């Protein structure tokens, strides 16, 4: 873990005196999923140490979920209710609507000194961003300006990034364009999934926001402007991104599987039926293959090997009899599937599939069922 922030030149004693002398900050927290709930819990547990009062929590309106489609409270709302904190769930803050204007007025009644935002899911207009005395701080799941936008965790995995992290940012009217107050990085492990990386960053986010709130004036004074020329965007995920294109290199497909777990999940089709690919490893072979992409090469107890596209990063040289290089071309790649799920069934390991005869050598996974 690497912390990217200016060194603090305050002595321990002066910091303690500052925290004791300043007034207790009134904090409004805005967030919705588990990622945000981790930070909210940390702030609640340390209110006295941080000299803050969490006066209200904002979260998305309850949504229907599950097979019964019953209304379900967000993870953040559940935490707030468990700690007897007021909950607000406006659908909008737009000035053009009566509800939006009412939501703005309600926010003003809480007289917030600062608003902390984490994966809230609602756009905050400039009129909301300027309501708190010290503005709004965002807990963002990437090392800005890389991966601004809605799905930074997934996009980092899909792109094959080696590291990511958390940025605490002073929000402005742009999409994750505000000045950076604090950054902390962490490595992306070889077998990291979106689920495991989410949990890692949620924990880091909780630590990072506490660090900033401890000495908010300092971090705001040392804020760093983002370099827009280095920015890229983490577009919102759509379900169709989970469909596997077997002509892609195995390494790309394997990142797709990890980056889209648990949602929307990576999938393919076999005999017209959808099959979810839950876990796999890429293998670059040293042998050429004439198997079409998507062909099941072998069904084994440890892995199901599937032919994929050629990998431009790995090349093999053909030679003439005089050992002079004739040509260099990319090697074929193979995906070793270790866990999958047939339509209507439970997740199965390669060993279970091998013993169950549900998949055979020569079967063909296809990119589209149509």
N, C-alpha and C positions, 0 to 999 in steps of 0.2 A: 504494500500500500504506500502510495506516494502522495504527500500533501503539497499542493501548489498554492502558496499564499505568501505574502510578505511577512517577514519576521516581525514579531511584536516587540517593541522596545520598552514596554512598560514593566516595571518591577512587580513582583507578586504582591507586595504590600500595597502599592498604589492602585493595582487592579481591584483588590478587595475593598479598599476605601471607596473607589468609584462605584462599585456595585452596591455598597451599603448606603451611599449618599444619594444616588439617583432614585427618582420615583419609580414605583412599581409599574412596569409597562402593561398596558391593556392589549392583549393579543387576540385577534380573530384568526381562526385556522380554517382554510378552505381546501378540501380534498375529497376523494371518493373511494378509491380502491385500497387494497391491502398495502400497496406501496406507500400511500399517504398515511395509513393508519399507524405504521411503524413509527413515523416521526411524531404523530400526535401523541401516542403513548409515551414516548420519551419526554416530550415537553410537559405533559401532565405530571409525570413522575418527578420532574425537576423544577416545578414552578417556584418553589421557595428559594432554591439554590440559584435560579436564574433571575429572581426578582420580577416575576411576571404573573399575570392572571389571565387565563384563557377564558374570555368572557362569552365567546360564542363560536360555534362550529358551523360552517357552511358546507353543504354536500349536495350531490345531485338528487333530484326527486326519486322516491322509491320506484324500482322497476320490476316488471314481471320476470320471474326466473323459474327454472326447473320445469319438469314435465307438467306439473299442476298449474304453471303460469300464475303463481301467487305473487303478490307484491312483496318485494324483499328490500330490506334496508341495506344501505351500503356499509362496508366495513368501517368507514369513518363514523357514520351515524351510530353504529352499535357501540363503538368506543365512547363516543360523547355521552350517549344515554347512560352507559354504565358508570360514568363519572359525574352525572347530574349537570352536564353542561348544556346550555341552550343550543338548539339545533334549528337552523334555517335552511330551507330547500327551495329557493326561487328557481323558476325555469328560465329566467332571463334577467339581465340588467339593462336591457335596451331602453333608451329614452323614449322611443317611439311607442312603447306599450305602457298601459297603466300598471301592469304587474312589475315591469322593469323599474319604473319610477318609484313604486312602493318598496321594491327591494333595496334601492339606493337609500331611501329614507330610513329604512330599518337598520341598514348598516351604519348610518350616521348616528343613530341612537345609541349604539354600543360604544361610541367615542374611542375607536381603536387607535392605539399608538402605532401598531404595525400589523399587517396581515401576512400570514404565511400560507403559501399556496403550493400544493403538491398534487399533480394529476387530478385537478378539480374537474375538468371537462367542460367548463363554461368559459366563454370569452369574457374577459374583464375590460370594459371600456375605460377610457382615460379618466372619466368621472369617478370610477370606482378605485382605480389605481392611486388617485390623489387624495382619497378620503382619509386614509390613516396618516397620522403625523409623519411617520418615517416611511411611508409608502408600502409597497407589497414586495415580498421576497418569494422567489420561486425555488423549489428544490427540484432540479432537473437531472434526469438520469443519463447524462453524458458529459464529456469534457468539451464544453462549448468553446468555440463556435461549431465544432463538429456535431452533427446530428441534432440540429434544431428540429422541433416538431413533435409529432404525436407518438412515434414508436422508436425512440432512440435505442432501447435495449435490443429489440429485434434486429434493427438495421445494422447495428454494430456486429452482431453475430453473422448475419447474412453476408456482410462485406468481408468477413474474415479478419476483423480488427484484432490486434494483440492486446489492447487495453481499452478501458473505458473508465467511467467514474461518475462523480457527482459534482455539479456546479451549483452554488448558491448565487442567485442572480437577482439584481434589482430590476423589477419588471417595468417595462415601458410599453408603448402601444404596438410595437412590433412583435413578431412571432419569435420568442426566445432570443431577442436581440439586445436585451438590457445589459448594463455593466455587471461584470463578474466580481463578486465579493470574496469568494472562497472556492477552491477546487481541491478535490481529493481523488486520486486515481487508483485503479486496481487492475490486475492482470485478468485477461479472459483465458480461462483454462481450456485445454484441448478438447475436453468433453463437456464443456459448459453448454447448458440449454438455456432457453429464454427464461424458464422457470427458476433455475438455480441462480442465474445472473440477476434476475429480478430480486430474489431474496437477499443476495449479497449487496446490491445497490440500495435496497430499502433500509438495510441496517446501516450502511454508510451514510445515507441521507439523514437518518436520525442523529448520527454523531455530528455530521457537518452543520446541521441547523442549530444544534445546541452550541457548538463552537462559536458560531456567528452571533447568536443572541446574547451570549455571555459578554460580548464587547461590540455591540452593534455599531456604535459611533465610530470606532476604530476601523472596522471593515468597510463601512460606507465611505469613510474618508479616503481609504486606500483602493477604492474600486478601480477596476481595469476595464477599459473599453474593448469590446470584441473587435477582432479583425474580420470584417465582413468578407474579405477576399478568401478567407479560409473556411467559410461556412458551407455546409451542405445540409440537406433536409431529410428528416426521417418521416416519410409519408405514412399516413395511417394505413394499417394492414387491411387487406381485403381477403375474403375467403379463398378466392381463386388462386391466390399466390401459393397455396399449399399444393397445387397440382404439379407433380414431378415431370420434368422434361428429361427423359432418359438419354437424350443426345448431349446433355451437359456433362462435364467431367464429374467423376465420383466425388471429388472434394467439394465441388459446388453443391451437389445434391445433399451431401452429408451436412453441410452448413445449413442448408434449407431445412432439413429435418430438425436440427437442434434449435435453429432460430425461430421456428414456428411451433415449438412445443411449449405449452399445451394448446395454444390456439393460434391460427386456425388448424394447425396440424398438417403434416405432409401426407399426400395420398396419391394413389395411382389406381389403375383399373386392370382387372383380370377377368376375362370372359364376361365383360359387361358389369361386373360387380366392383364396387369401390373397396380398396384395401388401404388401410392406414399403415404407414411406415413409422414406427415409434422410435427405433434406435438402429444405428448402423455405423460402420467404419469405412473410410475410403481406402482402397488398395490400388496402387499403381503397378500394373503387371509389367514384366519384361518380355512377355510373349505377345505377338500379334494375335488378334482374334478376328474371325470373320462373322462372329455372332452379331446380329442386329442389336442395337441399343434397346435395353429393356428385357433381353432374353435371360431367363434363369439358367445360369451355367451349371450350378450344382446346388443341391439341397443337403446341407450337412448338419450335424448335431450342434456345431458351434456357430455356424453362420450360413446364410443363404447368399450365394454369390450371384450378382446380376451384372451383366455387361452394360457399360455406360459409354459416354462419349470420350474422345481422346483428350488428354490433358496436355495443353501446350507448354506447361512448366516442366514436363518430363519428356525427354526425347531419346530416341535410340538411333544409332547409326547403322546403315547397311554398308557392307564392305565388299569390294571386289576381291578376286583371288590374290591380287598383289597387296592386299591389306590397305589399299587406298580408300578413303571415305567416298562412298558413292552418293549417299543422300542422308539427310537427317529429318526425321519426322516424329510427331508426337506419339507417345505410347497410348495404347488403349488403357482405360481405367475400369476398375471393378468396384462395386459397392458390396460390402459384406453386411447384410441385414441381420441383426441379432434379435429384433423383436418387431412383430407386426400384429395387425388386428383385421380379421376378415369382417365383412359387413354382418352386423347382428351378433357377432361373437365377442369373446373376451380377448384381451391382449395375450399373445402367445410368444414364447421364446422360440428360437430356431430349433432347439432340441425337441420341443413339443410338436412343432410343425413337421419335423423330420419323421417322428414316430407316428404322426397322425395321417401321413400321406395326403395332406391337403394341397400340397404343392409339389410339382415334379420338375426334373431337369427338362429344359426345353420349353417350359411354359413362357408365355410372353406378357410382360406388363406393358400396357400401352398408355400413352400420354392423355388420350381423350377417349371417353367411352362411346362417343358418337361416331 
